[in-house]
Amino acid sequence: MSKREDAILVSVILPVYNGEAFLEKTASSVISQTYQNIELIIVDDHSTDRSLEISNKLKELDKRISVFSNETNLGVLETRIKASRLARGEWIAFIDADDLWEPDKLEKQISLQKTTGCDLVYTASAFIDADGNNYDWIMHVPTEVSYRKLLKQNIISNSSVMLRKNDYLRFSPHEEREYDMHEDFACWLKMLKAGLVACGVDEPLISYRLSKKSVSSNKVNASKMNLNTYRYIGLNFFEICFYQVCYAFNGIKKYLHFKR
């Protein structure tokens, strides 16, 4: 897809903390997009490895890349918010420092957004292990997801989304909180609850990297964070109980695919 003067600018936000192992491949999957009118904003969250050095080298290779660094470790949410405020594009997209995009990911999302007028565009996800080997399973997504359906399972991968910058800054839960939760999930839920529309490209246009730690991570802690997300968006006790059961059931089904 050639660059056109009327093409919208998409700001791609890549927070990185000690991500030297995969950062180059991740950034390459962004700047190699068939949709060319992008900027890639890399924000190093006070890494202790070579992440910042690698980021600055990448910046020299492509003028669409800009690099910023945090003086202290802010965490991924505040880093994304910082980058979003720096973004020049009306639309933003996120990618984690160890995930990968297919070359036509943004092109297909932009095409769907222009066709439907939706506010949040997500895609299906493939999964890879730490060595880049594919799992034999794809997380498919519906063409549209409602607020109530999303409550049952967060099928919107953070590295797959494209949304308006102003919507993210409006709905992202960046105020101080007393508990940990899934901030990206909370953002999508708040958007849908407010009447915005989310639509999906049911193709695995991202590869989500699973480390051994993420596959065997503390499920109790993840469950607590999910419960806190429901509390944050204002569900009552009975709704929390119902959707927490749905979350557990769907989570078990999902992670059975990653047993090797």
C-alpha positions in Angstrom: 0.0 0.0 0.0 1.6 3.3 -1.1 1.6 6.2 1.2 -1.1 8.8 0.4 -1.4 12.3 1.5 -4.9 11.7 2.8 -4.0 8.6 4.7 -4.6 8.9 8.5 -1.5 8.8 10.7 -1.5 5.9 13.1 0.8 6.3 16.2 2.1 2.9 17.3 3.1 2.8 21.0 5.7 0.3 22.2 6.6 0.4 25.9 9.7 -1.6 26.7 11.2 -2.7 30.0 14.2 -5.0 29.8 13.0 -6.2 26.4 16.3 -6.5 24.6 15.7 -10.1 23.6 12.8 -9.4 21.2 12.7 -5.6 20.7 14.3 -5.5 17.3 12.0 -8.2 15.8 8.9 -6.5 17.4 9.9 -3.0 16.0 10.6 -4.5 12.6 7.1 -6.0 12.4 5.8 -2.5 12.9 7.9 -0.5 10.5 7.4 -3.3 7.9 3.7 -2.7 7.7 2.1 -2.4 4.3 0.3 0.7 5.7 3.1 3.2 5.8 1.7 6.3 7.3 2.7 5.5 10.9 5.0 6.7 13.6 6.5 4.3 16.1 6.9 5.7 19.6 9.2 3.6 21.8 9.3 4.5 25.5 11.9 2.8 27.6 10.7 2.4 31.1 14.0 2.8 32.9 15.4 -0.6 31.7 18.5 -2.1 33.1 19.5 -4.0 30.0 20.3 -2.8 26.4 16.7 -1.9 25.5 17.4 1.9 25.3 20.6 1.4 23.3 18.7 -0.9 20.9 15.9 1.6 20.6 18.2 4.4 19.7 19.9 2.3 17.0 16.5 1.5 15.6 15.7 5.2 15.5 18.7 5.8 13.2 17.3 3.3 10.7 13.8 4.8 10.2 12.8 8.4 10.6 9.3 7.3 11.6 10.7 6.0 15.0 11.0 8.2 18.0 12.5 7.2 21.4 11.8 8.4 24.9 12.9 7.2 28.2 11.5 7.4 31.7 13.7 8.7 34.5 12.2 6.2 36.8 10.2 3.0 36.3 6.5 4.1 35.8 5.0 0.7 34.8 3.4 -0.2 31.6 0.1 1.7 32.0 1.7 5.1 32.8 4.2 4.5 30.0 1.4 3.9 27.5 -0.4 7.0 28.7 2.8 9.1 28.4 3.3 7.8 24.9 -0.3 8.4 23.9 0.0 12.1 24.9 3.1 12.4 22.8 1.4 10.8 19.8 0.7 12.9 16.7 -1.8 10.6 15.2 -5.6 10.7 15.7 -5.5 6.9 16.0 -3.1 4.8 18.1 -2.2 1.2 18.3 -0.3 -0.8 21.0 2.3 -3.5 20.8 4.1 -5.2 23.6 7.9 -5.5 23.3 7.9 -9.3 22.7 4.9 -9.6 20.3 4.8 -9.5 16.5 2.5 -8.1 13.9 1.6 -9.5 10.5 2.6 -7.1 7.7 -1.0 -6.2 6.7 -2.3 -5.8 10.3 -2.9 -2.1 10.2 -4.0 -2.0 6.6 -6.8 -4.5 7.3 -7.9 -2.7 10.5 -8.1 0.7 8.8 -10.1 -0.8 6.0 -12.6 -2.3 8.5 -12.8 0.9 10.5 -13.6 2.9 7.3 -16.2 0.4 6.4 -18.0 0.1 9.8 -17.1 3.4 11.5 -16.4 1.5 14.7 -14.4 3.0 17.6 -12.1 0.1 18.6 -10.7 -2.4 16.1 -9.1 -5.7 17.3 -7.9 -8.9 15.7 -7.6 -12.6 16.3 -4.4 -13.8 17.9 -1.9 -16.5 17.2 0.5 -17.6 20.0 4.2 -18.3 20.1 6.5 -19.6 22.8 9.7 -17.9 23.9 11.7 -19.4 21.0 9.2 -18.2 18.4 7.5 -21.6 17.8 3.8 -21.4 17.0 1.2 -23.0 19.2 -1.4 -24.9 17.2 -4.3 -22.7 18.3 -5.8 -19.4 17.3 -7.9 -17.2 19.5 -10.7 -16.3 17.1 -12.8 -13.2 17.6 -16.3 -12.1 16.7 -16.9 -9.4 14.1 -18.4 -7.3 16.9 -18.4 -7.7 20.7 -20.9 -6.2 23.1 -20.2 -5.0 26.7 -21.9 -8.0 28.3 -20.2 -10.5 26.0 -16.8 -9.0 26.7 -17.4 -9.3 30.5 -17.3 -13.1 30.1 -13.9 -13.1 28.5 -11.4 -10.5 27.4 -10.9 -11.6 23.8 -9.3 -8.2 22.9 -5.5 -8.6 23.0 -3.8 -5.3 23.8 -1.3 -5.8 21.0 -4.1 -6.1 18.5 -6.1 -2.9 19.2 -6.4 0.3 17.2 -8.5 3.1 18.7 -8.7 6.9 18.8 -6.1 8.5 21.0 -8.7 10.7 22.7 -10.8 7.7 23.5 -7.9 5.9 25.1 -6.9 8.9 27.2 -10.6 9.3 28.2 -11.4 5.8 29.2 -8.0 4.4 30.4 -8.1 4.0 34.2 -5.0 6.0 35.0 -6.3 7.6 38.2 -4.9 6.3 41.5 -6.4 3.1 42.7 -6.2 1.0 45.8 -5.9 -2.4 44.0 -4.3 -4.0 40.9 -6.4 -4.9 37.9 -6.3 -5.5 34.2 -6.2 -1.9 33.0 -6.5 -2.7 29.3 -9.6 -4.9 29.9 -11.1 -2.1 32.1 -10.5 0.4 29.3 -12.3 -1.7 26.6 -15.2 -2.3 29.0 -15.6 1.3 29.9 -15.7 2.2 26.2 -18.4 -0.3 25.4 -20.4 0.6 28.4 -20.4 4.2 27.2 -21.8 3.1 23.9 -18.8 2.9 21.7 -18.5 0.1 19.2 -15.7 -2.5 19.0 -15.3 -4.7 15.8 -12.8 -7.4 14.9 -10.8 -8.8 12.1 -11.0 -12.5 12.6 -7.5 -13.2 11.3 -4.5 -13.9 13.5 -2.7 -10.6 12.6 -0.7 -10.6 15.8 1.5 -13.3 17.5 1.3 -13.1 21.2 4.5 -14.4 22.9 4.0 -16.7 25.9 6.9 -17.3 28.2 7.0 -20.3 30.5 6.3 -17.9 33.3 3.2 -16.5 31.6 1.8 -20.0 31.0 2.3 -21.1 34.5 1.8 -17.7 36.2 -0.1 -17.3 39.4 -3.7 -17.9 38.4 -5.0 -16.8 41.8 -3.4 -13.4 41.3 -4.8 -13.1 37.8 -8.2 -14.0 39.1 -8.0 -11.3 41.8 -7.0 -8.7 39.2 -10.0 -9.7 37.1 -12.3 -9.5 40.0 -10.9 -6.0 40.8 -11.5 -5.0 37.2 -15.2 -5.9 37.6 -15.3 -3.9 40.9 -13.7 -0.9 39.2 -16.3 -0.7 36.4 -19.2 -0.9 38.9 -20.6 -4.4 38.7 -22.7 -5.5 41.7 -22.0 -8.6 43.8 -24.1 -11.0 41.8 -22.8 -9.8 38.5 -19.2 -10.2 39.7 -19.9 -13.7 40.8 -21.5 -14.7 37.5 -18.8 -13.1 35.3 -16.0 -14.4 37.5 -17.2 -17.9 36.9 -17.4 -17.2 33.1 -13.8 -15.8 33.3 -12.5 -18.9 35.1 -14.2 -21.3 32.7 -13.0 -19.5 29.6 -9.5 -19.1 31.1 -9.2 -22.9 31.7 -10.3 -23.7 28.2 -7.9 -21.2 26.7 -4.8 -22.3 28.6 -5.4 -26.0 27.9 -4.2 -25.2 24.4 -0.7 -24.2 25.7 0.1 -27.4 27.6 3.1 -29.1 25.9 
